[in-house]
């Protein structure tokens, strides 16, 4: 099937198009590239290799986000002074834990423990909830500064 878009043309076979779409589905649990995006890429005369390279980059980024621990996520919020926001200060502990657990897609107890260790007077187990440890804070700062 020939595609002619604003004077550009590229010969794409039906199997090429199906192969791209199948590859996207196979490589991701989440469908990162929508069919619309793939069609736009094809119309912009991108090669199969370019489309799949972009797809792989997006997959690597999503895998990295998925593997960030709850302690690092809470530490990032702390480094970004999220807990100093007036609206957050006005919340009860339960509201805060629930809201942040929804935001981070984590369990409330895990979030609670990591928030509690940010308080130096807390009796929370810092070996289990590590948001306040130097290593976790360093990871959080690295992520914050990563795209500079």
N, CA and C of each residue as an Amber inpcrd file, in Angstrom:
protein
   444
   0.8600000  -1.1520000   0.0000000   0.0000000   0.0000000   0.0000000
   0.9080000   1.2160000   0.0000000   0.7330000   2.1150000  -0.9110000
   1.5310000   3.3290000  -0.9730000   0.8750000   4.4330000  -0.1730000
   1.6720000   5.1780000   0.5850000   1.1420000   6.2810000   1.3530000
   1.6970000   7.5600000   0.7590000   0.8380000   8.5020000   0.3920000
   1.2680000   9.7740000  -0.1490000   0.7130000  10.8650000   0.7570000
   1.5750000  11.5410000   1.4510000   1.1520000  12.5380000   2.4260000
   1.9890000  13.7850000   2.2310000   1.3820000  14.8510000   1.8380000
   2.0700000  16.1120000   1.5610000   3.2910000  15.9200000   0.6610000
   3.0890000  15.1600000  -0.3810000   4.1450000  14.9830000  -1.3700000
   5.1810000  13.9300000  -1.0240000   5.1170000  13.3570000   0.1890000
   6.0620000  12.3060000   0.5650000   5.3850000  10.9770000   0.2910000
   6.1330000  10.0330000  -0.1880000   5.5190000   8.7200000  -0.3650000
   6.4660000   7.6510000   0.1590000   5.8850000   6.6070000   0.6720000
   6.6340000   5.4800000   1.2200000   5.8300000   4.2350000   0.8980000
   6.5040000   3.2170000   0.4740000   5.8110000   1.9600000   0.2110000
   5.8030000   1.1350000   1.4860000   4.6210000   0.8780000   2.0130000
   4.4370000   0.0570000   3.1890000   3.5370000  -1.1000000   2.8130000
   3.9840000  -2.2720000   3.1250000   3.1160000  -3.4170000   2.8730000
   2.1920000  -3.5810000   4.0660000   1.1220000  -4.3000000   3.8730000
   0.1970000  -4.5650000   4.9660000   0.9140000  -5.3080000   6.0890000
   1.8130000  -6.2150000   5.7250000   2.5380000  -6.9760000   6.7510000
   3.4870000  -6.0690000   7.5450000   4.0570000  -5.0090000   6.8960000
   4.8870000  -4.0460000   7.6310000   4.0690000  -3.3730000   8.7210000
   2.8910000  -2.8970000   8.3570000   2.0460000  -2.1890000   9.3070000
   1.5970000  -3.1050000  10.4340000   1.1840000  -4.3010000  10.0880000
   0.7510000  -5.2650000  11.0940000   1.9310000  -5.6240000  12.0040000
   3.1010000  -5.7950000  11.4120000   4.2960000  -6.1300000  12.1890000
   4.6410000  -5.0570000  13.2080000   4.5240000  -3.7930000  12.8260000
   4.8060000  -2.6940000  13.7560000   3.8280000  -2.7380000  14.9150000
   2.5580000  -2.8350000  14.6070000   1.5300000  -2.8310000  15.6490000
   1.6900000  -4.0420000  16.5640000   1.9390000  -5.2200000  16.0070000
   2.1340000  -6.4170000  16.8330000   3.3550000  -6.2640000  17.7250000
   4.4110000  -5.6840000  17.1830000   5.6370000  -5.4910000  17.9560000
   5.3740000  -4.5960000  19.1660000   4.5980000  -3.5470000  18.9580000
   4.2770000  -2.6390000  20.0520000   3.5120000  -3.3840000  21.1360000
   2.5180000  -4.1870000  20.7320000   1.7470000  -4.9520000  21.7140000
   2.6170000  -5.9630000  22.4470000   3.5230000  -6.6330000  21.7340000
   4.3550000  -7.6690000  22.3320000   5.3470000  -7.0910000  23.3270000
   5.8620000  -5.9230000  23.0550000   6.9250000  -5.3490000  23.8760000
   6.4110000  -4.6480000  25.1230000   5.1350000  -4.4080000  25.2120000
   4.6030000  -3.6260000  26.3240000   3.4320000  -4.2940000  26.9950000
   3.4250000  -4.2010000  28.3240000   2.2170000  -4.5770000  29.0440000
   1.1970000  -3.4620000  28.8420000   1.6860000  -2.2580000  28.8480000
   0.8220000  -1.1080000  28.5870000   1.0320000  -0.7280000  27.1270000
   0.0010000  -0.3140000  26.4490000   0.0930000   0.0620000  25.0480000
   0.5880000   1.4980000  24.9630000   1.9360000   1.6510000  24.9370000
   2.5490000   2.9660000  25.0010000   2.2530000   3.7820000  23.7470000
   2.4690000   3.1980000  22.6080000   2.2530000   3.8900000  21.3410000
   0.8330000   3.5970000  20.8700000   0.0020000   4.5890000  20.7680000
  -1.3390000   4.3310000  20.2660000  -1.2720000   4.0990000  18.7610000
  -2.2930000   3.4590000  18.2400000  -2.3460000   3.2140000  16.7970000
  -2.2650000   4.5380000  16.0500000  -2.9110000   5.5750000  16.5900000
  -2.8770000   6.9060000  15.9630000  -1.4320000   7.4010000  15.8420000
  -0.6450000   7.2380000  16.9010000   0.7550000   7.6680000  16.8680000
   1.5430000   6.9010000  15.8100000   1.2900000   5.6040000  15.7160000
   1.9990000   4.7950000  14.7270000   1.6550000   5.2570000  13.3200000
   0.3820000   5.4850000  13.0720000  -0.0450000   5.9520000  11.7400000
   0.5810000   7.3090000  11.4340000   0.6110000   8.2140000  12.4200000
   1.2460000   9.5210000  12.2010000   2.7240000   9.3560000  11.8730000
   3.4100000   8.4500000  12.5820000   4.8160000   8.1900000  12.2980000
   5.0030000   7.6900000  10.8650000   4.1130000   6.8080000  10.4420000
   4.1950000   6.2700000   9.0830000   3.9660000   7.3810000   8.0750000
   2.9910000   8.2310000   8.3270000   2.6980000   9.3330000   7.4130000
   3.8470000  10.3400000   7.3650000   4.6050000  10.4390000   8.4440000
   5.7650000  11.3280000   8.4630000   6.9910000  10.6630000   7.8420000
   6.7430000   9.4950000   7.2190000   7.7710000   8.8090000   6.4510000
   8.8840000   8.2210000   7.3150000   8.5570000   7.8310000   8.5380000
   9.5480000   7.2090000   9.3930000   9.6900000   5.7400000   9.0110000
  10.8880000   5.2380000   9.1690000  11.1340000   3.8370000   8.8540000
  10.6700000   2.9710000  10.0240000  10.5340000   1.6820000   9.7680000
  10.1530000   0.7300000  10.8150000  11.1630000   0.7940000  11.9570000
  12.4420000   0.8960000  11.6310000  13.4860000   0.9320000  12.6460000
  13.3380000   2.1550000  13.5490000  13.0300000   3.3270000  12.9580000
  12.8570000   4.5390000  13.7570000  11.6640000   4.4200000  14.6980000
  10.5650000   3.8780000  14.2010000   9.3590000   3.7260000  15.0130000
   9.6300000   2.7900000  16.1810000  10.2620000   1.6580000  15.9140000
  10.5330000   0.6920000  16.9740000  11.5730000   1.2130000  17.9600000
  12.5390000   2.0110000  17.4840000  13.5410000   2.6020000  18.3720000
  12.8660000   3.5570000  19.3590000  11.9440000   4.3960000  18.8530000
  11.2010000   5.3010000  19.7290000  10.3650000   4.4990000  20.7200000
   9.7450000   3.4490000  20.2500000   8.9080000   2.5910000  21.0850000
   9.7360000   1.9700000  22.2150000  10.9390000   1.4830000  21.8790000
  11.8050000   0.8690000  22.8830000  12.2330000   1.8830000  23.9340000
  12.5050000   3.1260000  23.5190000  12.8890000   4.1910000  24.4490000
  11.7660000   4.4380000  25.4390000  10.5200000   4.5260000  24.9460000
   9.3740000   4.7480000  25.8250000   9.2070000   3.5710000  26.7860000
   9.4510000   2.3710000  26.3060000   9.3260000   1.1840000  27.1570000
  10.3670000   1.2270000  28.2690000  11.6120000   1.5900000  27.9480000
  12.6670000   1.6810000  28.9550000  12.3070000   2.7020000  30.0180000
  11.7550000   3.8540000  29.6100000  11.3490000   4.8810000  30.5630000
  10.2440000   4.3760000  31.4760000   9.2620000   3.6620000  30.9210000
   8.1530000   3.1780000  31.7530000   8.6260000   2.0880000  32.7090000
   9.5760000   1.2580000  32.2880000  10.1290000   0.2270000  33.1710000
  10.8570000   0.8920000  34.3290000  11.6020000   1.9510000  34.0500000
  12.3340000   2.6550000  35.0950000  11.3620000   3.2280000  36.1230000
  10.2610000   3.8200000  35.6500000   9.2830000   4.3770000  36.5790000
   8.6550000   3.2890000  37.4410000   8.3860000   2.1440000  36.8480000
   7.7510000   1.0620000  37.5870000   8.6530000   0.5230000  38.6820000
   9.9600000   0.5880000  38.5060000  10.8710000  -0.0230000  39.4600000
  11.3450000   0.9470000  40.5430000  10.8560000   2.1710000  40.5490000
  11.2210000   3.1070000  41.5970000  10.4700000   2.7210000  42.8680000
  11.2130000   2.4750000  43.9350000  10.6040000   1.9940000  45.1810000
   9.7500000   3.0780000  45.8370000   8.8650000   2.6400000  46.6950000
   8.0050000   3.5640000  47.4270000   8.8430000   4.5150000  48.2820000
   9.8990000   4.0000000  48.9040000  10.7360000   4.8530000  49.7490000
  11.3840000   5.9680000  48.9310000  11.8330000   5.6550000  47.7210000
  12.4210000   6.6820000  46.8560000  11.3290000   7.6650000  46.4070000
  10.1410000   7.1630000  46.0770000   9.0470000   8.0440000  45.6600000
   8.6720000   9.0280000  46.7720000   8.5580000   8.5360000  48.0010000
   8.2320000   9.4160000  49.1340000   9.3760000  10.3990000  49.3660000
  10.6060000   9.9330000  49.2300000  11.7590000  10.8100000  49.3910000
  11.7710000  11.9090000  48.3200000  11.3590000  11.5810000  47.1080000
  11.2490000  12.5910000  46.0450000  10.2230000  13.6520000  46.4380000
   9.0670000  13.2040000  46.9250000   8.0420000  14.1630000  47.3660000
   8.6000000  15.0740000  48.4560000   9.3640000  14.4990000  49.3680000
   9.9550000  15.2830000  50.4430000  10.9700000  16.2880000  49.8960000
  11.8180000  15.8460000  48.9880000  12.8230000  16.7430000  48.3910000
  12.1620000  17.8890000  47.6150000  11.0010000  17.6190000  47.0430000
  10.2620000  18.6460000  46.2910000   9.3650000  19.4840000  47.2050000
   9.5580000  19.3580000  48.4920000   8.8230000  20.0440000  49.5560000
   7.3050000  19.8960000  49.4330000   6.8680000  18.7620000  48.9410000
   5.4500000  18.4590000  48.8120000   4.7530000  18.5210000  50.1690000
   5.4120000  18.0040000  51.1870000   4.8070000  17.9430000  52.5130000
   4.7020000  19.3120000  53.1820000   5.3650000  20.3230000  52.6250000
   5.2880000  21.6860000  53.1530000   4.1610000  22.4960000  52.5240000
   3.4850000  21.9380000  51.5240000   2.3570000  22.6370000  50.9060000
   1.2420000  22.8090000  51.9390000   0.6350000  23.9740000  51.9590000
  -0.3960000  24.2610000  52.9530000  -1.5380000  23.2460000  52.9030000
  -1.9730000  22.9000000  51.7060000  -3.0780000  21.9370000  51.5510000
  -2.7040000  20.5840000  52.1660000  -1.4710000  20.1600000  51.9850000
  -1.0070000  18.8780000  52.5290000  -0.8840000  18.9700000  54.0460000
  -0.3900000  20.0960000  54.5470000  -0.2710000  20.2840000  55.9970000
  -1.6260000  20.2210000  56.6890000  -2.6700000  20.6610000  55.9970000
  -4.0170000  20.6800000  56.5770000  -4.6720000  19.2980000  56.6040000
  -4.1170000  18.3400000  55.8850000  -4.6880000  16.9880000  55.8500000
  -4.3780000  16.2350000  57.1350000  -5.2660000  15.3150000  57.4890000
  -4.9490000  14.4040000  58.5850000  -3.9200000  13.4030000  58.0610000
  -3.2840000  12.6890000  58.9610000  -2.3130000  11.6730000  58.5490000
  -2.9670000  10.6370000  57.6360000  -4.1730000  10.2330000  57.9950000
  -4.8900000   9.2270000  57.2050000  -5.2010000   9.7450000  55.8090000
  -5.6510000  11.0010000  55.7140000  -5.9340000  11.5970000  54.3980000
  -4.6560000  11.6690000  53.5600000  -3.5820000  12.0780000  54.1940000
  -2.3000000  12.2090000  53.5010000  -1.8250000  10.8490000  52.9830000
  -1.8740000   9.8440000  53.8360000  -1.4270000   8.4940000  53.4550000
  -2.2780000   7.9390000  52.3230000  -3.5920000   8.1290000  52.4240000
  -4.4940000   7.6300000  51.3850000  -4.2450000   8.3430000  50.0510000
  -4.1530000   9.6610000  50.0990000  -3.9470000  10.4550000  48.8740000
  -2.6260000  10.0930000  48.2070000  -1.5690000   9.9940000  48.9910000
  -0.2540000   9.6810000  48.4270000  -0.2130000   8.2410000  47.9340000
  -0.8740000   7.3310000  48.6380000  -0.9030000   5.9400000  48.1590000
  -1.6190000   5.8470000  46.8200000  -2.6620000   6.6580000  46.6370000
  -3.3440000   6.7010000  45.3320000  -2.4290000   7.3020000  44.2610000
  -1.7310000   8.3590000  44.6140000  -0.8190000   9.0280000  43.6820000
   0.3110000   8.1030000  43.2360000   0.8760000   7.3690000  44.1730000
   2.0320000   6.5150000  43.8950000   1.6610000   5.0850000  43.5200000
   0.3760000   4.7570000  43.6360000  -0.1040000   3.4000000  43.3820000
   0.6070000   2.4080000  44.3090000   0.6100000   2.7520000  45.5830000
   1.2510000   1.9460000  46.6310000   0.2690000   1.7090000  47.7590000
   0.5740000   0.7600000  48.6210000  -0.2570000   0.4880000  49.7870000
  -0.1470000   1.6030000  50.8150000  -1.2450000   1.8390000  51.5290000
  -1.2540000   2.9080000  52.5310000  -0.2410000   2.6700000  53.6470000
  -0.0820000   1.4160000  54.0790000   0.8700000   1.1330000  55.1680000
   2.2990000   1.4170000  54.7370000   2.6210000   1.0480000  53.5080000
   3.9690000   1.3090000  52.9850000   4.2330000   2.8140000  52.9070000
   3.2430000   3.5560000  52.4530000   3.3710000   5.0160000  52.3630000
   3.4950000   5.6090000  53.7670000   2.6340000   5.1530000  54.6800000
   2.6490000   5.6540000  56.0660000   4.0310000   5.4660000  56.7000000
   4.5850000   4.2670000  56.5600000   5.8960000   3.9920000  57.1380000
   6.9790000   4.8930000  56.5770000   6.9560000   5.1200000  55.2720000
   7.9750000   5.9590000  54.6500000   7.7880000   7.4380000  54.9800000
   6.5480000   7.8730000  55.1680000   6.3210000   9.2530000  55.6150000
   6.7840000   9.4000000  57.0620000   6.4530000   8.4290000  57.9040000
   6.8110000   8.5040000  59.3220000   8.3220000   8.5940000  59.5360000
   9.1100000   7.8660000  58.7520000  10.5660000   7.8960000  58.9700000
  11.1870000   9.2400000  58.6070000  10.4360000  10.0780000  57.9080000
  10.9470000  11.4170000  57.6040000  11.0320000  12.2710000  58.8720000
  10.2660000  11.8920000  59.8900000  10.3110000  12.5630000  61.1850000
  11.3960000  11.8910000  62.0300000  12.4470000  12.6240000  62.3940000
  13.5470000  12.0130000  63.1510000  13.1130000  11.4350000  64.5000000
  12.0040000  11.8890000  65.0610000  11.5300000  11.3980000  66.3590000
  10.6150000  10.1850000  66.2290000  10.3950000   9.7230000  65.0050000
   9.5010000   8.5920000  64.7700000  10.1150000   7.2980000  65.2750000
   9.2530000   6.4010000  65.7230000   9.6920000   5.0730000  66.1700000
   9.5580000   4.0400000  65.0400000   9.2720000   4.5110000  63.8270000
   9.0910000   3.6220000  62.6760000  10.4120000   2.9130000  62.3530000
  10.3380000   1.7010000  61.8620000  11.5010000   0.8720000  61.5330000
  12.2040000   1.3980000  60.2740000  13.3520000   2.0560000  60.4700000
  14.0740000   2.6380000  59.3320000  14.7790000   1.5900000  58.4780000
  14.8460000   0.3510000  58.9590000  15.4160000  -0.6980000  58.1060000
  14.3710000  -1.2080000  57.1160000  13.0970000  -1.0210000  57.4540000
  12.0170000  -1.4380000  56.5570000  11.5260000  -0.2850000  55.6870000
  11.4220000   0.8950000  56.2650000  10.9570000   2.0880000  55.5490000
  12.1430000   3.0400000  55.4640000  12.6820000   3.1960000  54.2810000
  13.9990000   3.8330000  54.1350000  13.9780000   5.2130000  53.4780000
  12.8230000   5.8870000  53.4420000  12.7390000   7.1880000  52.7640000
  13.7040000   8.2230000  53.3310000  14.1060000   8.0610000  54.5840000
  14.9700000   9.0670000  55.2190000  16.4520000   8.7090000  55.1920000
  16.8110000   7.5610000  54.6260000  18.2240000   7.1600000  54.6380000
  19.0150000   7.9360000  53.5780000  20.3030000   8.0720000  53.8140000
  21.1570000   8.8360000  52.8980000  21.1300000   8.2570000  51.4850000
  21.1610000   6.9400000  51.3770000  21.1510000   6.3000000  50.0630000
  19.8620000   6.5690000  49.2970000  18.7370000   6.5040000  49.9960000
  17.4420000   6.7490000  49.3490000  17.3190000   8.2110000  48.9440000
  17.7510000   9.1050000  49.8110000  17.7120000  10.5390000  49.4880000
  18.5990000  10.8280000  48.2820000  19.7580000  10.1880000  48.2140000
  20.6610000  10.3740000  47.0640000  19.9970000   9.8980000  45.7720000
  19.2940000   8.7520000  45.8320000  18.5740000   8.2580000  44.6530000
  17.4920000   9.2380000  44.2290000  16.7750000   9.7780000  45.2130000
  15.7090000  10.7400000  44.9220000  16.2790000  11.9850000  44.2410000
  17.3660000  12.5090000  44.7850000  17.9980000  13.7080000  44.2030000
  18.5020000  13.4320000  42.7970000  19.0390000  12.2240000  42.5830000
  19.5330000  11.8540000  41.2510000  18.3730000  11.8650000  40.2460000
  17.2380000  11.2880000  40.6280000  16.0860000  11.2600000  39.7300000
  15.5930000  12.6730000  39.4460000  15.5420000  13.5030000  40.4750000
  15.0800000  14.8950000  40.3040000  15.9620000  15.6400000  39.3160000
  17.2670000  15.4060000  39.3900000  18.2240000  16.1410000  38.5540000
  18.5730000  15.4370000  37.2450000  18.0130000  14.2480000  37.0130000
  18.3930000  13.4090000  35.8870000  18.2060000  14.0460000  34.5120000
  17.1470000  14.7620000  34.2910000  16.8410000  15.2860000  32.9600000
  17.3270000  16.7260000  32.7550000  18.2600000  17.1820000  33.5830000
  18.8010000  18.5460000  33.4060000  19.8100000  18.5960000  32.3130000
